[in-house]
Amino acid sequence: MKHVRLHSYWRSSASWRVRIALNLKGIPFEYLAVHLVKDGGDQHQPAYRAINPMGRVPTLEWTDDDGQERRLSESMAILEYLEERGGSPALLPKDAYLRARTRMLAELVNSGIQPLQNTSVALRVRDVLKGDEKAWGAHWNVHGLTSLEAAVQATAGRYCVGDAVSFADILLVPQLYGARRFGVDVKPFPTLLRIEAACNELPAFQAAQPDRQPDAQPA
C-alpha cells in the first residue's frame, strides 16, 4: 500500500478503529478530516458522497504497488482487508473457533451498539422523534456492554481473546469512550475496563486517541 489516505473524524469510533489498526500494522497514512457536524456535516457534501455514497466515515484510499487506486469504506471491511494482506501483528487468532469468537465480540459492538448511537441516529431521535438522544444512546451502550462483559469471560486474558490484541480490542476501546460521552457508568464492566487499560498502554492505541488527531476540538 502506498499513499494511504484515511477520511476520518476525530471522535468517530469507526474511524478510530481503523486508526488503531493502521498504527498496529505500521502503515503510515495521511489524515483527511471530515467534520460530521459543522455546517450540516461534510459527509453530506457531493464531493464526499462521490467517495463514500453512504456519507459516513471512515473511508480508506490507497495506491496498490501496480499503481491501481483502491478505496474501501466500512470499518470492519477495512480491518479484514488489512488483516488479509498480512503484516505483523496478526489481529485474528490462528484457531478457527477463536477467530469466530473474536469476530463475534467485535460484532457485539459493531452491530449491537454503535449503529444505535451514531450521529445520524442521535440527531433523528432528537430532531424528528423529539426524544432524548443522550438517554437513547446510554440505554443501548448499557445493554451492549453488559452483554460484552459477559461474553468476553470465556476468552479474556490480557486482552479480549487471550494475550494478543485483536479486532475485539480495537472495537472495545472506542466504544467505552462513546459510552462515557453518553454518561454511562462503566464501573459495572470491570473486565472491559481492565482490557481497555492494557490496550491504552500500547503506542498504537495512544496515537489513535481522539484528542491526538489534527481535527480534535477543544474540550
GILIN-V158186 format. One line per field, one symbol per residue. phi: phi as a letter, one per 20 degrees, with the letter a starting at -180 (. if undefined). Layout:
phi=???
//
This chain:
phi=.clfcdebcgdffffggfgfffffemdfbeedfcfecflnoffefgffffecgfmcdecdcadffenfecbccmfffffffffffnndefdcfffffffffffffffgefdecgfecfgffgffgfedeldefffgffgfffgfffffgfffgfcfcfcfcmdcfbggffefgffffffffenffeffcffffffgffffeegffffeggfdefdgeff
//
